[in-house]
């Protein structure tokens, strides 16, 4: 595939045709090459607006001067223009035998303004084979779909399907508080445990950390594509909770991924070594009207690295330079990147010296920090800037020639600004930023670039669909500090192509021929075993008074939701972490309930009644299963589980929860955390019950002689929200429940650890709501 500007990105288009046989997806079908001379044949597909792919391309190689051609005219003739081959060579094309060939149109040319593609012999003016581009051809491009929104402060801007295997999530927010949240995808419109984990932007399947407005780019695993999934979102795997999801449209006009076209990752990114001893590298990708760059270096504590444009195009000089100064704080791991104008060889003082642009004029910092990391002691900072100069302190990045660059490394001063550099460029050096992608940086011994370069993607704001693939890999050093690398020459070749700015807008609603079929790619991976919740080491639990078999006298329980109560609450009681909420029975946090066989009990259920909001939908049921979440059990798991109350089964044998009612939630008020309270009684007094409009549900249950001695109250749709019910043959009570009189005891000043309050009693007003 041509190493052009297009390769710097994860494809900018959208596709609607199933390319090739057996579901192979290569883009939107344009047509068959006419078979005129020298055995030319093949199927031509549009990958995006400036990229075409020829499937099974065949040519005998016998033509004396044959080239790939395209033309803005309707006929194949000499008025067209050459296309470089899949290796970016402009030479006479070679022999091909049923090969996949990917070609990129020159700068300024798209499938909107060319009318024909052909193989042309320049020596004899002969057309060997052609295909016409349909008028108003709807070539592939990225598609915007819905934004994420859910619990745990989850939100984002509209997600972009960049290509068939890549999702871009701009401005992602998530509080990071859940124990096992993962990016998740699967069949159907809603998440379930039968879905698939999607590795995060660093290729990890670990529980998600906090996100504060970060742009995240995710790659679907293996050969999975957006055509195989019906939804995407964030899912708590241990507790089977949907934190928020979106549906993937049935038909989306998006491009194939580079992987689907057989393109290796290293062809997407440029890299040059700036200084061998410091392992200082610059990596970049031009993205439409902007450029994404990454600086990597082995820095000392409170050192900065800087890179940018020389004050003169033809020589590397500091004065007048436009650079980015970046570093990573080794204690906080927070990254910084600032736009600097180098007005003088001195520290910034007023309007003179080497100053951040923001100190010289308002709103003049034109650098956008995208990502920062410390990897094996290397500082890695990724940022974006416009190609054009945005103000008087900026210089333009040229896309038609090479230009002089400068760099330096040095200490930060007390104001976190640059002071005199300790290392810097001492000779003229040039970079052609728009060159075809070339990786001129070291590779680990015995590894290929494709294995070494793990994609870390960053995205432009002006064109959200344009994605540049960068890396989070650190440079490799040999003993003695010498580094193995390829060519250390900084390329000055003229670029052939650049990536276009992808169009923004809502996903196309037109009918597409590429639809989600009955792909079994998800089922082939096997149902992932739901992991058990993480155990806790220390279990200094609050005392929660059990609900005794003689209380409440009328046998009415109120089941509502509430917080898990910090480290001494749910985790310490059960021995494993919770996901933030749990059942409260008569105002108590997951108390053990004691009941008597033969007596009828009524549970007033207020766990939510809207199944469209999974995180606020908690049907109450009673079961012999200590885990809960019957809705997501497999058929094999259900065979070993008994449901005692709260669920009925329809004629087809499908379970339907009946313990459904409005949502009432005990909510903590005040500035203190749950861990600040020594007893549940003290914590309980900070809780306020808040209920949605609606009616409660009712679950009626009479345990009998066949009821196990220990059963559980649970949530039908989520795991691990409830606790134990102890079933007794009789209730030997010391004092009759009717003789109990509630007494309010005011604690003395010396009494700091209050006993928990007794269960909330309702005066036989069943089933009236609160």
Residue pairs with C-beta under 8 A, 6 or more apart in sequence:
1 7
1 86
1 87
1 102
1 261
1 262
1 263
1 267
2 84
2 85
2 86
2 87
2 88
2 102
2 103
2 104
2 436
2 496
2 497
3 87
3 88
3 267
3 436
3 437
3 438
4 84
4 88
4 104
4 436
4 437
4 495
4 496
4 497
4 498
5 104
5 286
5 434
5 436
5 437
5 495
5 496
5 497
5 498
5 499
6 12
6 48
6 50
6 51
6 104
6 497
6 499
7 258
7 263
7 267
7 268
7 436
7 437
8 268
8 269
8 270
8 285
8 286
8 287
8 437
8 468
8 469
8 499
9 268
9 285
9 287
9 466
9 467
9 468
9 469
9 499
10 162
10 163
10 166
10 217
10 257
10 258
10 268
10 457
10 467
10 469
11 47
11 48
11 51
11 140
11 142
11 162
11 163
11 166
11 255
11 256
11 257
11 258
12 48
12 49
12 141
12 142
12 162
12 255
12 465
12 466
12 499
12 500
12 502
13 27
13 46
13 47
13 48
13 49
13 51
13 139
13 140
13 141
13 142
13 163
13 253
13 254
13 255
13 502
14 140
14 141
14 142
14 143
14 161
14 252
14 253
14 254
14 255
14 508
15 25
15 27
15 28
15 46
15 47
15 140
15 164
15 253
15 254
15 255
15 256
15 514
16 28
16 138
16 140
16 251
16 252
16 253
16 512
16 513
16 514
17 27
17 28
17 29
17 45
17 513
17 514
18 24
18 25
18 513
18 514
19 25
19 26
19 27
19 28
19 29
19 43
19 45
19 53
19 55
19 256
20 26
20 43
20 55
23 517
23 519
25 164
25 225
25 227
25 256
25 260
25 514
26 45
26 47
26 53
26 55
26 100
26 256
26 260
26 261
27 45
27 46
27 47
27 48
27 52
27 53
27 140
27 255
27 256
28 45
28 46
28 138
28 139
28 140
28 253
29 43
29 44
29 45
29 46
30 44
30 45
30 46
30 52
30 117
30 131
30 133
30 134
30 137
31 43
31 44
31 131
31 132
32 41
32 42
32 43
32 44
32 131
33 40
33 41
33 42
33 43
33 44
33 54
33 57
33 119
33 129
33 130
33 131
34 40
34 129
34 130
34 131
35 41
35 129
36 127
36 128
36 129
36 130
37 63
37 126
37 127
37 128
37 129
38 59
38 60
38 61
38 62
38 63
38 66
38 128
39 58
39 59
39 60
40 58
40 59
40 119
40 128
40 129
41 56
41 57
41 58
41 129
42 54
42 55
42 56
42 57
42 58
42 101
43 54
43 55
43 56
44 52
44 53
44 54
44 55
44 117
44 131
45 52
45 53
45 54
45 55
46 52
46 111
46 137
46 139
46 140
47 53
47 102
47 140
47 255
47 256
47 261
48 139
48 140
48 141
48 255
48 500
49 110
49 111
49 112
49 139
49 140
49 141
49 500
50 104
50 105
50 109
50 110
50 111
50 497
50 499
50 500
51 102
51 103
51 104
51 105
51 255
52 102
52 103
52 105
52 111
52 117
53 100
53 101
53 102
53 103
53 256
53 261
54 100
54 101
54 102
54 103
55 100
56 98
56 99
56 100
57 96
57 98
57 99
57 100
57 101
58 96
58 97
58 98
58 99
59 66
59 93
59 95
59 96
59 119
59 128
60 95
61 93
61 94
61 95
61 96
63 92
63 119
63 121
63 126
63 128
64 92
64 121
64 123
64 124
65 92
65 121
65 122
65 123
65 124
66 92
66 93
66 119
66 120
66 121
66 122
66 128
67 82
67 83
67 92
67 93
67 119
67 120
67 122
68 82
68 83
68 84
68 85
68 93
68 103
68 117
68 119
68 120
69 76
69 80
69 81
69 82
69 83
69 117
69 118
69 119
69 120
70 80
70 81
70 83
70 105
70 109
70 114
70 116
70 117
70 118
71 77
71 79
71 80
71 81
71 114
71 115
71 116
71 118
72 80
72 109
72 113
72 114
72 115
73 79
73 80
73 115
73 116
74 115
74 116
74 132
75 116
76 116
76 118
76 120
76 127
76 130
77 125
77 127
78 120
78 122
78 125
80 116
80 118
80 120
81 106
81 109
82 90
83 103
83 104
83 105
83 106
84 90
84 103
84 104
84 496
85 91
85 93
85 94
85 101
85 103
86 101
86 102
86 103
88 436
88 496
93 119
100 261
100 262
102 261
102 263
104 496
104 497
105 111
105 114
105 497
106 496
106 497
107 495
107 496
107 497
107 498
110 139
110 500
111 133
111 137
111 139
112 137
112 139
114 133
115 132
115 133
116 130
116 131
116 132
116 133
117 130
117 131
117 133
118 127
118 128
118 129
118 130
118 131
119 127
119 128
119 129
119 130
120 126
120 127
120 128
121 127
121 128
138 253
138 508
138 510
140 253
140 254
140 255
141 253
141 254
141 255
141 465
141 502
141 503
142 160
142 161
142 162
142 163
142 168
142 254
142 255
142 465
142 502
143 160
143 161
143 249
143 252
143 253
143 254
143 507
143 508
144 158
144 159
144 160
144 464
144 465
144 504
144 505
144 506
144 507
145 158
145 159
145 160
145 161
145 246
145 248
145 249
145 252
145 507
146 158
146 159
146 246
146 247
147 155
147 156
147 157
147 158
147 159
147 246
148 154
148 155
148 156
148 159
148 169
148 172
148 233
148 234
148 244
148 245
148 246
149 155
149 156
149 244
150 233
150 234
150 242
150 243
150 244
150 245
150 615
151 243
151 244
151 615
151 616
152 174
152 175
152 176
152 177
152 178
152 181
152 243
152 580
153 173
153 174
153 175
154 173
154 174
154 234
154 243
154 244
155 171
155 172
155 173
156 169
156 170
156 171
156 172
156 173
157 170
157 171
157 464
158 170
159 167
159 168
159 169
159 170
159 232
159 246
160 167
160 168
160 170
160 464
160 465
161 167
161 168
161 226
161 248
161 252
161 254
161 507
162 168
162 217
162 254
162 465
162 467
163 254
163 255
163 256
163 257
163 258
164 225
164 226
164 227
164 254
164 255
164 256
164 257
164 260
165 219
165 220
165 224
165 225
165 226
165 257
165 259
165 260
166 217
166 218
166 219
166 220
166 257
166 457
166 467
167 198
167 217
167 218
167 220
167 226
167 232
168 215
168 216
168 217
168 218
168 457
168 459
168 464
168 465
168 467
169 215
169 216
169 217
169 218
170 215
170 459
170 464
171 213
171 214
171 215
172 211
172 213
172 214
172 215
172 216
173 211
173 212
173 213
174 181
174 208
174 210
174 211
174 234
174 243
175 210
176 208
176 209
176 210
176 211
177 580
178 207
178 208
178 236
178 239
178 241
178 243
178 579
178 580
179 207
179 236
179 238
179 239
179 533
179 534
179 577
179 578
179 579
180 207
180 236
180 237
180 238
180 239
180 531
180 533
180 534
180 579
181 207
181 208
181 234
181 235
181 236
181 237
181 243
182 197
182 198
182 205
182 207
182 208
182 234
182 235
182 236
182 237
183 197
183 198
183 199
183 200
183 208
183 218
183 232
183 233
183 234
183 235
184 191
184 195
184 196
184 197
184 198
184 232
184 233
184 234
184 235
184 237
184 245
185 195
185 196
185 198
185 220
185 224
185 229
185 231
185 232
185 233
185 248
186 192
186 194
186 195
186 196
186 229
186 230
186 231
186 522
187 194
187 195
187 228
187 229
187 230
187 522
188 230
188 231
189 230
189 231
189 247
190 231
190 242
190 245
190 614
191 231
191 233
191 235
191 242
191 245
191 614
192 240
192 632
193 237
193 240
193 527
193 528
193 530
193 632
194 522
194 527
194 528
194 632
195 231
195 235
195 522
195 528
196 221
196 224
196 229
196 522
196 525
196 528
197 205
197 221
197 237
197 528
198 218
198 220
198 221
198 232
199 205
199 218
199 219
199 221
200 206
200 208
200 216
200 218
201 216
201 217
201 218
201 456
201 457
202 454
202 456
202 472
203 454
203 455
208 234
214 371
215 370
215 458
215 459
217 455
217 457
217 458
217 459
217 467
219 257
219 455
220 226
220 229
222 521
222 525
223 521
224 521
224 522
225 257
225 260
225 521
226 248
226 252
226 254
227 252
227 514
227 515
227 516
227 517
227 519
228 516
228 519
228 521
228 522
229 248
229 516
229 522
230 247
230 248
230 516
231 245
231 246
231 247
231 248
232 245
232 246
232 248
233 242
233 243
233 244
233 245
233 246
234 243
234 244
234 245
235 241
235 242
235 243
235 245
236 243
236 579
237 528
237 530
237 531
238 530
238 531
238 532
238 533
238 534
238 577
238 579
238 719
238 720
239 533
239 578
239 579
239 629
239 718
239 719
239 720
239 721
240 530
240 629
240 632
240 717
240 718
240 719
241 579
241 614
241 615
241 718
242 614
242 615
243 615
244 615
248 516
249 507
250 515
250 516
251 511
251 512
251 513
251 514
251 515
251 516
252 507
252 508
252 512
252 514
253 508
253 510
253 512
253 514
258 265
258 267
258 268
264 448
264 449
264 450
265 449
265 450
265 453
265 455
265 469
266 439
266 449
266 450
266 452
266 453
267 437
268 285
268 437
268 455
268 468
268 469
269 283
269 284
269 285
269 437
269 439
269 453
269 468
269 469
269 470
269 471
270 283
270 284
270 285
270 433
270 435
270 437
270 438
270 439
270 440
271 281
271 282
271 283
271 438
271 439
271 440
271 441
272 281
272 282
272 431
272 440
272 441
272 488
272 490
273 280
273 281
273 440
273 441
273 442
273 483
273 485
273 488
274 280
274 281
274 282
274 307
274 407
274 425
275 297
275 407
275 409
275 423
276 481
276 482
276 483
276 488
277 423
277 481
278 297
278 298
278 299
278 409
278 423
279 296
279 297
279 298
279 378
279 474
279 475
279 477
279 483
280 295
280 296
280 297
280 298
280 305
280 407
280 409
281 295
281 296
281 297
281 441
281 475
282 293
282 294
282 295
282 296
282 307
282 407
282 431
283 293
283 294
283 296
283 441
283 470
283 471
284 291
284 292
284 293
284 294
284 433
285 291
285 292
285 437
285 468
285 469
285 470
286 387
286 399
286 433
286 434
286 468
286 498
286 499
287 384
287 459
287 460
287 463
287 466
287 467
287 468
287 499
288 460
288 462
288 463
288 466
288 499
288 500
288 501
288 502
289 386
289 387
289 388
289 460
289 462
289 463
289 501
290 384
290 385
290 386
290 387
290 460
290 462
290 463
291 384
291 385
291 386
291 387
291 397
291 433
292 370
292 382
292 383
292 384
292 458
292 460
292 468
292 470
293 307
293 324
293 382
293 383
293 384
293 385
294 380
294 381
294 382
294 383
294 470
294 471
295 305
295 307
295 324
295 326
295 379
295 380
295 381
296 378
296 379
296 380
296 474
296 475
297 305
297 378
297 379
297 409
298 377
298 378
298 379
298 475
299 305
299 327
299 328
299 379
299 409
300 411
301 330
302 327
302 411
302 412
303 327
303 409
303 410
303 411
303 412
303 422
304 325
304 326
304 327
304 409
304 410
304 411
304 412
304 418
305 325
305 326
305 327
305 379
305 381
305 407
305 408
305 409
306 323
306 324
306 325
306 326
306 340
306 407
306 408
306 409
306 418
306 421
307 323
307 324
307 405
307 406
307 407
308 321
308 322
308 323
308 324
308 340
308 395
308 405
308 406
308 407
309 321
309 322
309 323
309 395
309 397
309 403
309 404
309 405
309 406
310 316
310 317
310 318
310 320
310 321
310 403
310 404
310 405
310 406
311 317
311 318
311 319
311 320
311 321
311 322
311 342
311 395
312 320
312 404
313 398
313 403
313 404
314 404
315 404
315 428
316 404
316 405
316 406
316 425
316 427
316 428
316 429
317 404
317 406
318 342
318 345
318 406
318 408
318 424
319 342
319 343
319 344
319 345
320 342
320 343
321 341
321 342
321 395
321 406
322 339
322 340
322 341
322 342
322 389
322 393
322 394
322 395
323 340
323 342
323 406
323 407
323 408
324 337
324 338
324 339
324 340
324 367
324 383
324 385
325 337
325 338
325 340
325 356
325 417
325 418
326 335
326 336
326 337
326 338
326 372
326 379
326 381
326 383
327 335
327 336
327 379
327 381
327 412
328 334
328 335
328 336
328 372
328 373
328 374
328 379
328 380
328 381
329 335
329 336
330 374
333 372
333 373
333 374
334 372
335 369
335 371
335 372
335 373
335 381
336 369
336 372
336 381
336 416
337 367
337 369
337 372
337 381
337 383
338 356
338 357
338 358
338 365
338 367
339 356
339 357
339 358
339 364
339 365
339 366
339 367
339 385
339 393
339 394
340 354
340 355
340 356
340 357
340 418
341 354
341 355
341 357
341 360
341 393
341 394
342 354
343 351
343 352
343 353
343 354
343 355
344 352
344 353
344 354
345 354
346 352
346 353
346 354
347 353
347 354
347 413
347 417
347 418
347 419
347 420
348 354
348 355
348 356
348 359
348 417
348 418
351 359
351 360
354 418
355 417
356 365
356 417
357 364
357 365
357 366
357 391
357 393
357 394
358 364
358 365
360 393
361 391
361 392
361 393
364 390
364 391
364 393
366 385
366 386
366 390
366 391
366 394
367 383
367 384
367 385
368 383
368 384
368 385
368 461
369 381
369 382
369 383
370 382
370 383
370 384
370 458
370 459
371 380
371 381
371 382
371 456
371 458
371 470
371 472
372 379
372 380
372 381
372 382
373 380
373 472
374 380
375 472
375 473
375 474
376 474
377 474
378 474
378 475
380 472
380 474
382 456
382 458
382 470
384 458
384 460
384 461
385 397
386 394
386 462
387 396
387 397
387 399
388 396
389 395
389 396
397 403
397 433
398 433
398 434
399 433
399 434
399 495
399 498
400 434
400 494
400 495
401 432
401 494
402 430
402 431
402 432
402 490
402 491
402 492
403 430
403 431
403 432
403 433
404 428
404 429
404 430
405 425
405 429
405 430
405 431
406 424
406 425
406 429
407 424
407 425
408 418
408 421
408 423
408 424
408 425
409 421
409 422
409 423
409 424
410 418
410 419
410 420
410 421
410 422
410 423
410 424
411 419
411 422
412 418
412 419
413 419
429 490
430 490
430 492
431 490
431 491
431 492
432 491
432 492
432 493
432 494
432 495
434 495
434 498
435 491
435 492
435 493
435 494
435 495
436 493
436 495
436 496
436 497
438 491
439 449
439 453
439 486
440 485
440 486
440 487
440 488
440 489
440 490
440 491
441 475
441 485
441 486
442 475
442 476
442 483
442 484
442 485
442 486
443 449
443 452
443 476
443 484
443 485
443 486
444 452
444 476
445 476
445 484
452 473
453 471
453 473
454 471
454 472
454 473
455 469
455 470
455 471
456 469
456 470
456 471
456 472
457 467
457 468
457 469
457 470
458 467
458 468
458 470
459 466
459 467
459 468
460 466
460 468
462 501
463 501
463 502
463 504
464 504
465 502
465 503
465 504
466 499
466 501
466 502
475 483
476 483
476 484
477 483
478 484
527 634
530 632
530 719
532 576
533 576
533 577
533 578
533 719
533 720
534 576
534 577
535 575
535 576
535 577
536 567
536 571
536 572
536 575
536 576
536 577
538 567
538 572
539 571
539 572
539 575
540 567
540 568
540 572
541 568
541 569
541 572
541 573
542 565
542 568
542 569
542 572
542 573
542 589
542 679
542 680
542 683
542 756
543 679
543 680
543 755
543 756
544 573
544 588
544 589
544 590
544 591
544 592
544 680
544 756
545 588
545 591
545 756
545 758
545 759
546 591
546 592
546 593
546 594
547 557
547 585
547 586
547 588
547 591
547 592
547 593
547 594
547 759
548 594
548 731
548 733
549 594
549 595
549 596
549 728
549 731
549 733
550 731
550 733
550 736
550 737
551 737
551 740
551 759
551 761
552 586
552 737
552 759
552 761
552 762
553 737
553 738
554 762
554 764
554 766
555 599
555 600
555 601
555 602
556 601
556 602
556 604
556 762
556 764
556 766
556 767
557 585
557 586
557 593
557 601
557 602
557 603
557 604
558 585
558 586
558 587
558 603
558 604
558 606
558 760
558 762
558 770
559 583
559 584
559 585
559 603
559 604
559 605
559 606
559 607
559 620
559 659
559 713
560 583
560 584
560 606
560 607
560 664
560 665
560 666
560 689
561 581
561 582
561 583
561 584
561 606
561 607
561 608
561 618
561 663
561 664
561 665
561 666
562 581
562 582
562 583
562 584
562 589
562 665
562 666
562 667
562 687
563 569
563 580
563 581
563 582
563 666
563 667
563 668
563 674
563 687
564 570
564 571
564 578
564 579
564 580
564 581
564 582
564 589
564 674
565 589
565 674
565 680
565 683
566 673
566 674
566 675
566 677
566 683
567 674
567 675
568 674
568 675
568 677
569 578
569 589
569 674
569 680
569 683
570 578
570 582
570 589
570 590
571 577
571 578
573 589
573 590
573 723
574 590
574 720
574 723
576 720
578 720
578 721
579 718
579 720
581 665
581 721
582 589
582 590
582 721
582 722
583 590
583 607
583 618
583 620
583 713
583 715
583 721
583 722
583 723
584 590
584 666
585 591
585 593
585 713
585 759
586 759
586 760
586 761
587 666
587 684
587 687
587 757
587 759
587 760
588 680
588 684
588 756
588 759
588 760
589 680
590 722
590 723
591 723
591 759
592 723
592 724
592 725
592 726
593 713
593 724
593 725
593 726
594 725
594 726
594 728
594 731
595 601
595 703
595 725
595 726
595 727
595 728
596 703
596 727
596 728
596 729
596 730
596 731
597 703
597 704
597 705
597 707
597 727
597 728
597 729
598 702
598 703
598 704
599 702
599 703
600 700
600 701
600 702
601 700
601 701
601 702
601 703
602 698
602 699
602 700
602 701
602 766
602 767
603 620
603 645
603 646
603 659
603 698
603 699
603 700
603 701
603 713
604 661
604 696
604 697
604 698
604 766
604 767
604 769
605 619
605 620
605 646
605 659
605 660
605 661
605 696
605 697
605 698
605 699
606 661
606 662
606 663
606 664
606 691
606 696
606 697
606 769
607 617
607 618
607 619
607 620
607 659
607 660
607 661
607 663
607 664
607 715
608 616
608 617
608 618
608 660
608 661
608 662
608 663
608 692
609 617
609 660
609 661
609 662
609 663
609 694
609 697
610 616
610 617
610 663
611 617
611 717
614 717
616 663
617 660
617 717
618 663
618 715
618 716
618 717
618 718
618 721
619 646
619 647
619 657
619 658
619 659
619 660
619 697
619 715
619 716
619 717
620 646
620 657
620 659
620 697
620 699
620 713
620 714
620 715
620 716
621 630
621 643
621 644
621 645
621 646
621 647
621 657
621 659
621 699
621 713
621 714
621 715
621 716
622 643
622 644
622 645
622 646
622 699
622 701
622 711
622 712
622 713
622 714
622 725
623 630
623 641
623 642
623 643
623 644
623 711
623 712
623 714
624 641
624 642
624 644
624 708
624 710
624 711
624 712
625 641
625 642
625 712
625 714
626 712
627 714
627 719
627 720
628 712
628 714
628 715
628 716
628 718
628 719
628 720
628 721
628 722
629 714
629 715
629 716
629 717
629 718
629 719
629 720
630 638
630 641
630 643
630 647
630 655
630 714
630 716
631 655
631 657
631 716
631 717
632 717
632 719
633 641
643 655
644 701
644 703
644 707
644 711
645 659
645 699
645 700
645 701
646 657
646 658
646 659
646 699
646 701
646 716
647 655
647 656
647 657
647 658
647 659
647 716
648 655
648 656
648 658
649 655
649 656
650 656
655 716
657 716
657 717
658 697
658 699
659 697
659 698
659 699
659 716
660 697
661 694
661 695
661 696
661 697
661 698
662 691
662 692
662 693
662 694
662 695
662 696
662 769
663 691
663 692
663 694
664 689
664 690
664 691
664 692
664 696
664 770
665 689
665 690
665 691
666 687
666 688
666 689
666 690
667 687
667 688
667 689
667 690
668 674
668 683
668 686
668 687
669 686
669 687
669 688
670 686
672 686
674 683
677 683
677 686
678 752
678 753
679 753
679 754
679 755
679 756
680 756
681 754
681 755
681 756
681 757
682 753
682 754
684 756
684 757
685 757
689 770
691 769
691 770
695 769
696 767
696 769
698 767
703 711
703 727
707 727
708 727
709 726
709 727
710 724
710 725
710 726
710 727
711 724
711 725
711 727
712 722
712 723
712 724
712 725
713 722
713 723
713 725
714 721
714 722
715 721
715 722
742 758
742 761
747 754
